[in-house]
């Protein structure tokens, strides 16, 4: 049977304008801008130096960024324990990105013993804030019954939330649920639609299973190709 893929993804904060989102204080925006510029040119040491004081003062976005730099070993020696320390600080302040990254660590067993229940807890907090990757990952845990009771209907709900935000893996996983009739009535047409959307983004699972579903469909049920 097809597998449901969990994208073990450390979500970085230091990506262009993401750092500036929601920064209203000009005194904070300046260092953020400088840190972003330094990061983009590969000067991770300077970026870290600018972010650390903000993180120490309790800025959740800066704490997540500092944690990511420790996890990736950019500007500082790679240190998962230090990364998790900063993620926890930011997660306690409600930062969805930090909550996702804690879920990722527990899910993949990076820096901590693998713990699916703990991963589900952190993913859920981030998913409830609309974090699409966390919605996808939590959906997989429900589909597989890891850390939570197996619940295909809940997996479908979570995949749909992320798929509607354009997450290719969520679209592929949702398509597979329709293909297999798990949590929803089996429907090859809807399965093909979601898998095709995923495939259009280059997702390998979307491409593979779209073609499998297409083989099961009659020609009249397949979408017509535009000339």
N, C-alpha and C positions, 0 to 999 in steps of 0.2 A: 504494500500500500504506500502511497505517497507520504512523504515526511513533512512535518511542519517545522520550518526553519526558524530558529531563534537568532536574530542578529546580535551577537555579543558585541556591543559597541560602546566604547568609552566616548562620551559626548563632550568634546572640547568647548570651552567657553570663549576662548580667544580667537574668534573668527570675525574679523571686520566689525560691522556695526552691531553685532550681538552684544558686545560689551557695553555699548552706549545706550542700549534700549532701557528706558525707564530711569536713566540717570538725570535727575532734575537739578542737583546741586552743581553749580559751575565749578566749585572747588574740587569736586570729585571727578567731574567730566574731563577736566584738564589732564590729570594723571591717567585716566582711562584712555584718552585719545593718544597720549604719548606712549602708553604701554602697548596699545594696539599697533601703532606705527612701528614700534621697535620689534614687536612680534612678527609683523608681516615682512619685515626686512631680514628676519632671521636672527635678530639680536635678542635672544631669549633671556640672557643675563640681565640686560637693562629692563626688559619687560617685567621680569620677576622682581627686580629691585623696586620698580614703581608700584607694583601690585601689592607687595607684602605689607607696607604700612596700612593700606586700605583694608586688607584682610584682617590685620591685627586690631583695627578699630571696629570690626564687626560688620563690614560690608559683605553681604552674602555672595554677590557676583564675583567679587575679588577673591573670596575664599574658595569658591568653586574653580576659578581660574588657577589659583596657586595650587590647589589639589591636582588639577589636570596636569600642570607642569611637572609636579613630582611623579605622577603616574607615568608620564611620557618621557621623563628624564630630559626635559627641555629647560635649560638655564640653571638646572640643579641636578645633582645625582638622582637617578631613579630610586624612589623610595615609596613603596606602596603603603607602608604604615603611616608615613607622613601625609600621603595623599588622602588616605581614608580619614585621618584626623581633621583635615580641612573640609572634606566633603560632609562629615558629620556636623561640623559647626554650621555650615551653610544649610544643610538639610533641616536642622533644628529651627532655622529661621524661615523655613518654607520654600527654599530654592528648589524648583522642580528638577533642574539640571543636576544638582548635587544628589537629590534623591534618586534620580535615575542611575547615576554613577555608583551609588552605594548598592543599588539593586544589581547592577552589572557585576560589581565585585563579588557579591554573595552568590550570584548565579554562576559565574565562571570560576569561582574559587580563586580569585586574584587578590592576594594580600590577606585573605581571610579563608577559613575553612568553607567549602562549598555548603551553602545552606539555602535551599529553595524556598522555604517558608519565609526566611528573612528577606530574600530577594523579592518575593511576592509583596511583602509589606511595603518595601521602599518603592517598587514599581507602582503599586496602587496609589501611593501618595502623589507620585508624579503624574500618573495617568489621570487622576482626578482633577489635576490642573491643566489637562489637555495635552500633555506630552505624548506625542504620537508614537515614538519609539518605545516608550514604556508601555503604552497600550498594546502594542504589538507583542512585546516580550511577555507581558502578563497574560495575554491571550494564549500564547504558546504553553505557558505553565498550566493554564486551565485545560487546554486541549490534551496535554500529556498527563495531567494529574500530578504535577510535581510541586510540592509545597502547598498545594490547595486541592480540594476534592475535584476530580475530573468532571468538567461541566462544559460540554460542547456548546450549549446555548450561550453561556457567558463568554466563551472564546469567540464565538461569532460576533457578539455585541462589541467586544473590544477590537477585533479585527476591523469591523465596519467603521468604528470611530477613527482608527488610524488610516484605513483605506480612503475614507472621505477626505483626509488631509493629504493624500497623494503618496503615502508610504508604499513603495513597490512590494516589499515583502509582505505587508499586511494585505495588499490586494491579491497577491498570489495565495496566501494562506486562506483568505476568505473564499477565493475561487475553488480551492481544494475542498473546503467544507461543503460547498454546493455540489461539487463533483461527487463527493462521497456520501452526501446526505447526512452529515453530522451536525446536529444543532439546528438544521434547516431541512426542509424537504429537498430531495435530490432534484437538481435542475441544471441540465447541461448548458442551457442558453445563458443563464446568469453566471454559471461557472466560467464559461468561455469569455463573457464580458469582462469579469474581474481579472482573469488570467491574461487577457489581451491587453488590458490597461497596464498590468505589471510588466508584460513582455515589451511594451512600447518604451518602457524606461530601461530596458536592457537586462531585466532581472532573469537570471538563468532558470529559476524554478518556473517563473511565469511563461517563459518560452517553451520549456520542456512540457509542462502540463497543459498548456494551451493546445499544443499539437496533439497530445494524447486525447484531450476532450474532443477536439475537432474530428478525430477519427471515429468517435462514437456517435457523432451527430449526422443526421441526414443532410444532404446538400441544401434543402429548402430552409433548414433551421440555422445554417451558417450565415453570418453577416456577409453581405455582398461587398466585394472589393471595389473601391473607386478606381476608375480608369484614369 
